[in-house]
Amino acid sequence: MAQPCIAWFETLGIGDVPQVGGKNASLGEMARSLAGEGVSVPDGFATTAAAYREYIAANQLEAPMRARLAALEAGRATLQETGEAIRRLFLGGSFPEGVAAEIRAAYRELARRRGGAEAPAVAVRSSATAEDLPNASFAGQQETFLNVRGEAELLDACRRCYASLFTDRAISYRQAQGFDHMQVALSIGVQAMVRSDLAGSGVMFSLDTETGFPGTVVISAAWGLGETVVQGTVDPDKYLVFKPLLDEPRFAPILEKSCGGKAQKLVYATGGSARTVLAETTRREREALVLNDAEILQLARWAVTIERHYGRPMDMEWAKDGETGALHIVQARPETVQAGRAQAASLRTYALKDRKARPLLTGAAVGDAIAAGEACVIRSAAEIGRFRDGAILVTEATDPDWVPIMKRAAGIVTDHGGPTSHAAIVSRELGVPAVVGTQRATALLRDGQAVTLSCAEGDQGHVYDGRLDFAVADLDLKDLPRTRTAMMLNLANPAAALRWWRLPAAGVGLARMEFIVNSHIRIHPMALVHFDRLQDAEARRQIEAMTQGYPDKAEFFVERLARGIAKLAAPFHPHPVIVRLSDFKSNEYAHLLGGAAFEPVEENPMLGLRGASRYYSERYREGFALECRALRRVREEIGLSNVVVMVPFCRTPAEADRVLAEMARHGLVRGQEGLRVYVMCEIPSNVILAEQFAERFDGFSIGSNDLTQLILGVDRDSAELRGLFDERDEAVKRMIADVIARAHACGATVGICGEAPSNHPDFAAFLVEQGIDSISLNPDSFVATVRRVAEAEGQARPAPVRTAGD
């Protein structure tokens, strides 16, 4: 009995890869098994491997195909000559009548299922029997045809799909992966088109694509059909969702919502032979997000459902129907890069040595490495032959034709594309760092120019002029000892927080709010509250541009700050993440956009209007209200109740009362909804009046830098007095020992944030001896200090086991 040439999606499962390839088997698996869980997959059918082989047999293609491939293997023919010759063989063939009849009949049945349309639009996708495997993605190796209508067009698209099994890139990829060309067959998926040309579509991963953090879903979105996102020809929106809180209906755990440029959209063509056409988006479309919160959360829940069903991280494509508003999953395949690194026993880190270098270009970072080399600017695939091994590839965007030179590049920079574009996916798979979506790399960088590409500074990648020095370190996570002391991290940059999820930290001991304000907001909060009073015309112009889409300009501050704090808190949930309220000094606040109009000129800002004194001051209390709104949003709307609030530079118990009252006015009440409030111990009065501060706060965090300078009367920034500034001075150590003992007697916890424990082994041993509850460190010194503290604990007298949350 002849094998069937057609299989409907609902009859297929993941075990049918040999018959219909990974893509179609996965569509069938979801249609058959996940519809009951709400996952919507558009209806369709697949041609089988048997149909492909029957096409080869009927057109007598096997012998000439083998001859062409043998010539390639022997070096008698080039890759281009071989691919072109085999594709001509397929395109010159015709379908056996039996196969063609089955395809036509299935297409008519699909039309009947869709309500009787005579020639419904379908997507025609290639699905090779060796693709979408756990260790080989074959991303974009074969062709897809959209908006195909009518039986004649369908058969032509199917023939072209068969030919695309032998594109140059597909041949090259199979050679690299060790697959026998003649053993691979091609199935074709014929799927009802979702009218995403009228709405939007994109790509989704069930883990963070840059760090492998398994607790997030990453969604990219653009207007129109999804090929623009996949190919990287537009800069899409990006949404980041925290998976562990998705089952809580009262929370909307969206950690990031970034609006991409989305300059073009792919839509149905209305005339001529083209099926689709690129159209310019309107200004309104460019400035609007493609998805609302409910849609973002629905897709993220589907991603979790799909991942749970397959038992591994997944890479998915989705589409929104502009006629019905419904969302659909149109593809799902295994994620092949980060999933394989999840159990790594070491963590390689990169860091630029020149912290003051200014980038020429900024885009989305792919990977976390740094690379330096000469720029090789190539604007079209026709110029690929002049690429130089080890250069930095600079181009507008990549597609699968570029893979042979991408693997020879030290780094990649593109004008267009986002973190789920072709350039990003292939760069990750190849282990090549990339900065995508820079907008103007090909215009700004010169061929042969020495550049340094850095993806080590968070989810923003930077391109610098010249070859900059950088450091590479491997942090060995194997057999890291457990300690009684809670070992925590100091973090500031939300964009980099997910990089450190593999470190076995007990939370974050210091998350610096002012870094978020300075780097991700850059506007003085009072300038947003009182924008109408702002006289600086240039500051007004810049603020207007930055807050586009925010009728309430203060909401810009709250939204950006809340999402930034959430990104710091999510990787360590449910461990505590201690967020220090803003601790800018007046001269630092004045440098923010619009800030000069709201800040006093102080002779000694270090001891001036900073920390707690700002929060109830008429100069800033409205700005502090925005900080409180952001913190409430993180805890009560996003759902990250592990956030602990910390008050810096609090001089007296009376000042503490005023700050706590101000917080309560804005809904942050210590003890309610589990809210804990800590105080920085950085002024001698915090130690001397420790019992009174312990009545008002749940814990102390020793800020050893300020505490040392105020005890010793030494400006910590003075080069002349550098030799006098030492946290190990006897006076400082006595104060630290004193506050630990007295705070513990009151039931309060005590931690320390600073580099002294990592820089000085004897200081770490001293802290352990005093029974400190937690030590918070910069990530790059975490591993070494954990080992140092474990050694000190082994030598010290036993101390009670405590955590930062006790």
N, C-alpha and C positions, 0 to 999 in steps of 0.2 A: 504493500500500500504506500502510495506517495506521501511524503511528509507534507503537512499543511504549510501554506505560504503566508497565511494571515493568522494573527492571534489578537483578540481584543484585550485591552489593558486589564480589565477585571478578571481575566482568566490567567494572568501571569503572576509570578512571584519571583523573589530574588534568586531562587534556584534555577531560573530559566535563562541565566546569562549566556550559556552556550548557544541558545536558540535565538535570542533577541538582543543580546548585548547588555551592558551594565545600565545604560540610560533607560531603555525600555523596560527591562526587568524591574528596575526601581520604581518606575511610574506604575507598573502593574501591582507591585507589592503595596504601594501606598493606596491605590484605588481599591484594592481588595481588602486590605487590613486596617486602614486608618480612617476610612470614610465614617465609621461609627464613632470616631473620636473627633469628628468635626473637620478633619483636614480635607480640603476640596482640591481634587485633581481633575482638570478638564478631560472630557471623554475622548477616546481615540483608539487606534489599533496599531499594531506593528507588523511589518513584513518580517519573515524569519530568515535565519541563516540558510535554510534550504532554498528559499527564493533566490538569494544571492548566488548560491552555487548553481542553481538551475539556469540563471542568466548567463553565467560564465560558460556552462556546458553548451547551451543553445547557440551561443555566439562563438564557440570554439576559441575562447580567450586564454585558456590555461597555458598552452604551449608557448605562445608569443610572450605572455607575462613572465613565465619562468626564464625564457631566453633573455629578456630585457634585464631582469633582476640578476641573472648570472653575469651579464656583461658589466653591470654596476659593481658587483662583488669582485670581479677580476680586474677592475680599473679600466675597462675598455670603453666605458660610457660614464658621463657625469650624472650627478643626482638630478639635475634639471632635465637632461635629455631623457633619462629613464622615466621620471614622473610624467613628463609631457607625453611620451609615447604610450604609456599604459592608460593615461586618462583618455587619450584619443581612441584607444581600443574600446573602452566602456561607452564613450559618447557616440561611437559609431554603431553600437549594437542596438538591438530592439528586444523588448520583453517577449518571452514565450507567451503565446496566446492564453494559456491556462493561468499563468501568473498575473498577466494583465487583467484578465477577467475577474480574478479574486480581488485585486486592488480596486477595480471599478465598483464591484458589488459592495465592498466594505465602505467605500466612500459614499455610495448611495444610502447605505444603512446609517452611516453617521449623519447624513443629511436628514434622514427620517427621525433619528433620535433628537436632532437639534430643532425639530419643529417643521421639517419639510422643505427647508430652503433648497433650491435646485442645485446651487453650487456654493456650499458654505466655504468660508475662508478657513484654511488649515495651516498649521505650522508643520513643516516637513523636516525632521531632524535625523541626523545620522547617529547610529548607536553600534559601535564596533564591539565584537565579542571579547576584545581584550582591553576595554576601556573601563574607567571608573572602578578600578580594582583598588584594594586598600593600600597598595604600594606603588600604583602608577595611575595618575589621573587622566592622562591623554587629553588635557584641557585644550579644547578648541581645535583638535586635530582634524576633524571632519566638518563638513558644511551643514548649515541650517538655512532653510528657505522659508520666509514668512509671507503671509497673505497670499497663499497659493489657492487658486479657484478653478474649478472645472477639472474633468477627468484628463484632458490632454495635458494641461499644466502640471497636474499631479504626477503623471507618468514621466514627464520630462524632469521634474524636480527629483524624482526617485532615481532616475538614471544619473543625474548629476551628483547625487549623494554617493552612489556606488563609485563614481569616478574620484570623488574626494578622498576615498580610502588611500589613494596614491598621490596626494599632494606631496610636494617635496618635504614639507614639514612632517607629514605623517610617516613617510618612509624613513626620514632621519630619526624620528622619535622611536620608532619600532626597532631600528638598528641599535640605538643607544640602550634600549630596555631589553634587548635580546629576544624579541619576538620574531617568529617565522612569518614572513609576509603572507605566504600562501595558506597558513593555518588560521589566519584571522579572517573572519567573515563580517559582513555588514548587514545590520538590520536597519530598517527605516521606521521611525515613529511618525504617524500621521495623527495630529492632535488638533481638536477644535480650537480655533484662535480665540483668545480672550481679547476683548477690545481695549487692551491697555494703551493702544495708540490714542485713545480718548482720555486716558487717566495716567497711569504710571506703572513702573515695574522695576525689578532690580534683583539683587543677589543677597543671600543671607548665609551666615555661618553660625554654627552652634558653639563656637568658642572664639576667643579673641585671636584674630588672624596673625597678629604681630608677636604676641607673647605666649600664646598657647593657654592663657588663663581660661579654665573650663567653666567659669561661673557667669559668662556673658554670652549674649547673642549679638552679633554685629550685622546690621542691615544697611545696605546701600540702596538708594532710590533715585530715579530720574523720571522725567515726564516721557510718555510715549513707550514704544516697544523696548524690550530689555537689552537688545544687542548693543546699544550705546554704552551701557554700564559694563557689560561683559568685555567689550572690546576696548574700553577705556577712552572713548572719544569724547566723553563729557565728564565733568567733575560733579559727582552725585552728592546728594544728601547722605549723611551718615548718622545712624542711630545706634546707641549701645544700651542694652537692656540687661539688668542683673537677674539671672535665672532663679536663684533660691527664693526670691520673694514673689514670683509670678503667681503662685497659688494663693496669695493673699489678696482677695478682691478689693480690699480697702486701700491698697497701695498701687502706685504707678511707678515701678522701679526702673525708670528710664534715666540712665546715667549721663547720656549725651544726646543732644540734638543739634547737629551742625548742618547749616544750609549751604549746599554746594552751588556752583555757578550755573550748571544745567543750561548751557548756552544753546544747545540744539536738542531736538527730539526726533525720533524715527517714527514716521506715521505711514498709513496706507497711501500709496500713490493713486491719483484720481484719473490718470490717463497715460497712454503710451505703454511701452512694454515693461517698464519698471513696476515691481510690486510694492516697493516701499521707497520713501524719499526722506532725506534729512531736511527738517524745517527749523527756522530760527524760533526760539521761545520768546514769549513776550516778557517785558520787564516784570510784570506781576508774577509770572511763572518762575522767573529766576529768583525772585525774592521770597517766594513762598515755599514752605515744606510740602513735599509730595504726600506724606502720610500724617494723619492726626494721631493723637496718643492712643486712642482705642485701636486703630489699625496697627500701630507699632506693636502694641501688646498682644494682639491676636496673632500676628506673624511670629512673634517671639515664643508664644505658647505652642504654636505649631512646630517651631524648630525644636523645642524641648520634647514634644511628642514624637517627632520623627527620629531624633537622636536616641531617645529611650527605646524605640522600636528596633532600631538597627544596632543598638548597643555600642555606638561609636560616634565621634564627632562627624557632623555632616555639612556639606556645601550644597546650598539649595538656590533655586531661582523661583521667583514669585511674580505674579502679575495681578493688577487690579482692573476689573472690567468697568470701563467708563459708562456703559449702558445700565448696568445693574448695581454698581458699587461693590460687588463681591470680590473677595480676594481668592487667589488660587495659587497652588504650588505647581509649577510646570516642569521642574527637574529636581532631583536629589541624588547626590553622589557622596562617597566617603571623602572626608577631608584627609589629605595625604601627607601634609607637612608637619604641622604642629602636633598632631596626634602622636606621631612617632617620636617626638621629643619630650613628651610629658613626663616620662619616668627618668629623665636624664639625671645622672648622679653628680653632675657639675654644672655650673652656670658661668658661661663666658661673658665677661663684661668689657665694654669699650668706653674710653673717656678721652675727650680732647684735653690736651695739656694747656692750651691757650683758652682760658675761660672768657677772655674779653673779645675774641674774634667776632666780627660781624658778618652774618651770612649774606651772600649775594642773592640767594633764592631760597624759598621755603615751600614745602609741599608736604604730602602725607608720607610718613616714614614706612618703609617696608623692611622688616627685619630690625636688628638692633646693633648692627656692626658699623664700622667706619672704614672707608676706602679712599685711597688717593691715587691719582694718575692723570694722564692727559685726556682732555675732552676730545671725543670723536663725534662731531656733529653730523648726523645722517638724517636727511629729511624724508627720504622715501626708500622703499624696499629695493629700488633699482640701484641704489648706491651701496648696498650691503657689502659688496665685494671689497670695498676699501677700508672696512673696519680693521683696526689694529688690535691684536691680542693684548689683554691687560689694560686696555683703555677704559675710560668712563664713557659708556654709550649715552649720547644725548640725542633725543628724537621727540617728535610730537606725540606719538603713541605707538604701541607695538601690537602686532597680531601674531598668530602662530608662525607666519613666514620668517619672523625675526628670531625664533628660538635658537637656530644654529650659532648666531653671533652673541646672543644674550648669555649663553653658557661660557663664552670666552671673555666676557667683560668683567672688570674689577668692580664696577658699579653701574647703575642705570639711572638716568634722569629723564623724565618726560614732561611735556607741556600739559598733557591732559590725563585724566583718569583718576580713580580713587583707589582705596585699599582693597577693592574686590575686582579691579580691572584685570585684563589679561596680563599686562606688564607686572602687576603686583603678584598675581597668583603664580606665574612662572618664575619670577624672581625668588619668591619664597621657596619654591620647589628646588630651584638650582642653588639656593643658599647665597645669592648675590644681593647685596644691599641695594635699595632703590629709593629714590625720592620722586614721587609721581604727583602730577597735577600742579606743577610750578607755574604754569601759565605762559612763561616767557623764556624758558631755558634755551631754546634754539635761537632766539633773537639776542640773548644777552651773552651766552658763552661762545667763545671763539674756538675753532678747530685747533687742537694742539695746546690749548691753554691748560696749565696745571691747576687742578682743583682738588678739593677734599670734600667728600660726601659723607655726612654724618647722620646715622639713624639711631644714635645712642642718647638722644636728648628727649625721649618721649615719643608721642605719636606724630609729632611734627619733625620732618626731616629737613636738614639744612645743607646747602652747597656753599662752600667757602672758596675764596680765591687762593691759589697756591697750595703747596703741600704742607699741611699742618702736622705737627707731631701729635701722636695719640698713644695711649697706653692700653694694653690688652691684659686682662687678668682672668684666671680660671678659679672660681670659688668652688671648692670641693665640699659638696653637701653630704657625701657618704659618711656614715657613722658619726654624724654630728652629735655630741653628747647632750643629754637633757640636763637642765639646770634648775635649781630651786628658785633662783632669781628669774623673774620674767624678762626675757630679752625681747626688746621692741625696736621699732625703726623710727627714725626721724625722716619725714617726707614733706615736701613742699609742692612739687610739680604734679598736678593731677595727670598730665599726659604721660608721665613716667611711672605712675604708681603700679600699673598692672605688670610691669617688668619684674617686680620683686615678689610675685605671689608664691614662687617656689621656696623662698626662704621661710624656715619654720618659726616665724616671729609670733610673739604673743600679742600682736596688735601694733598700733602706732602710738608711740609715747609723745610725739610732737608733730602735729600737722600744722603748718604755718599758713594761716589765712591770708596774710599780707602778700604772699607770693602769688596767690590766685588773683588778688586785686591788681597787683602790679603787672602781671604777665597776661592775664586772660580778660581783664576788664579795662584797666588802664585809664579809667575815668574816676575822678573824685566823687564819692557818693553824694556829697552836698551839691555838687554841680548838676547832678541829675535831679535831685529833689527841688532845687531852686534854679532850674535852667533859665527861667524867665529873668532872673537877676544877673545872669552872667554877661559881662560886658566885653570879654575877649572874643572878637569876631572869628579869629582862626580856631579857637577852642570850640566855639559854637558850631562852626562848620564841620569840624571833625566829629564832634559828638553826634550831630544830626546824621552823619553818614554811618557811624558805628551802630546807632540805635534804630536804624531803619527797620520798620515793621513792629516797633514797640510804641504804641500810642502813649503808654505810661513809661517814661524814660527810666524811672526808678526800678521798674520791673526788669529792665535789662541787667541791672546790677544784681538783683535778687536771683534771677534765673541763672546767670553765669556763675555766681558764687555757689549756689545750691548744687548745680551739676558738678562743679569742680570739687567741692567737699565730698560729694557722693562718690566720685571716682577715686578719691583717696581712701574712703571708708570701705567700699565694696570688696576689694581683694582680701580683706582681713576679717570680714564678717564671720562669726559673731563676736570676735575679740574686740576689746575696746579700741577706739580710735579717738585720741585726745586732740581736739581741735582748739588751738589757741586763737582767741579773738584777736582782731587786728592790732598789731603793735608797731605801726609806723610811728616815726617821730615827725614833728611838724614840718621839718625841712624835706623829709621823704614824701609826705602827703602833698606838699606843695608842688612836687614834680609831676603828679598825676594831672591829666587833662582837666583844666578848670580849677585845679587845686589852689593856685596862688591866691585866688579871691577869698578863700575860706580859712586860710592858715595864718597864724601869727608869725612874726619874725622873732625867733628866740636866740639868745646868745649861747645857750647850752641846751640844745634839743635833747641830748641824752638824759637830762634830768628835768625835762620840761613837760609839755602837754603830751603825754604818751600813755599807752596802756589804759588802766582802769579810769584814770582821771578824765579821759576823753568821753567815756560812754555816757556820763551824766552832764557833761559840759554843754551849754547852749550852742557852742561852736560846732558840736558834732552829734548830739544826741539823735537827731533825725537820721543821720548816716548810720548810727548804731542800730536804730530800729530796722534798717534794711539788713544788717548782719543777722539780727534776731529772726527776721522773716525767713531768711535763707536757711538758717539752722532748723527752724520749725519745719520747713518744707522737706529738708533732708530726712528728718526723723519721722514726721507724721504723714507725709504724702509719698515720698519715695520709699520710706519704710526702714531706713538704716538707723535703728534706735541704738546701735552700738556706739554712736557718736557721743562723746563726752565733751563738755564745754570747759575750757580753761581760761581763767582771767589772768592777764599778765600785769606786771608792775603795779601791784595793788599795795599801796603804802600803809594803810591803817585799817583796822577793823571797821571803823565808821565808813570808810570809802567802800569796803566790801559790801556793807549793808546797802549803800546807795546803788552800787552796780547790780546787786541781786534784785533790788526793787525795780530797777529799770528793766532788767531781763523779764521779770514777772509781768510787768506792764505789757510786754509783747508776747506773752504766752509761754515763756521759758521759765517754769517754776521748778526749782530744785526739788527732787523727790517725786514729782508728778510724771507719769508715763515713764518711770524708771530713769529720769534725767539725773545724771551725776554732774557736779560742778567741781572742778579742781582750781587751785591757785598756783601760779608760779611762785616758787620760793627763790627770790633773786634780790631781795632787799633785806638788810639785817633785821628790820622790824618784823619780817615774816618769821624769823627764827626766835627773836626775843619774845614775841607775843604768839608763839605757836599754838598755845591752847585756845586763844581767842579766835585765831583763824580756823582752827580745826572745828570750832562750833559752827562755822559758816560754810565750810567746804568739805567735800568728801575725800580729798587727797591733795598732796603737795607734789609739784614737780620742780626739782632743783635746777634752776638755770645757772649753771656754774660760772658762765662767763660774766654776767652782770653781778652775781653775788661776790665773785672774787674781786672785781674792780671796785665795788662799793665797800668791801671789808678792808682792802688794802689801800684804797684811795688812788688807784692806778688806772689811767686811761688805757683800756685794752687795745686801742688802735694806735697808740703812740710807739713809734719805732725806737725812740730814745729810752723808753721805760720797759721795753720788751723783756728784759731780764728779770724784772720785778713781778711780772704777771705770771702767777703759777698757782693752779688750783690745789697743788699739794702743800702749799704753805700751811704751817701749823695752825694759824688763826682760822683759815678757811676750813680745814679739816675738823677743827673743834666745833665750828658752827654747824657743819653738816652732820656730825655725829650727834650733836645736841638736838637738831630738829627731827632727825630720824627717831630718836628715843622718845621725845616728847609727843610727836605726832602718833607714834604707835600706842603710846599710853592712852591717847584719846580715841583710838580706833580708826585713825586715818591712815591711808597708804602714802608711801613716799617713793618717788622715782627720781631719776636724774636723766637729763638729756644733754648730751655734749660729747666731745671727742676725747676728753681726758681718760675715761676708762680704756679706750682702745689705744691711746697713745702711750699710756703709762701703766704697765702691768701692776706696779705697786699700788697705784690708785684704785684699780679694779679690785685688788685684794682687800684694800681698806674698806671699800663700799660693801663688799661681801661680809667682812668682819662685823660691820655695823648693822647688818641685816636689812639692807635696802631692798625694797620690794621689786623694783624694775630698773633696768638700765636701757636707755633708748639711744640708738646709734645710727649713723649714716649707713646705708645699705652696703657700701663697699668694705666697711670694716666689721660687718656683722659676724661673719663666720669666724674670723680670727679671734674676736673678742668673746664669742660664745665659748670657744675652747679655753681661753684664758680664764674666764669666770668659772667654768667647770673645774679647772685645776685649782683655783683659789678656794672654791667651795669644799673641795676634797681636803684642803689643808686647814680650813677654818673650823671652829667649833660648830656643831649642828645648829641650824636656825630653823624656825618654823617655816613650813611651805606656804607661801602666799602668792597671789597673782595680783596683777594691776587692777583687777575687778573686785577684789575682796573688800 
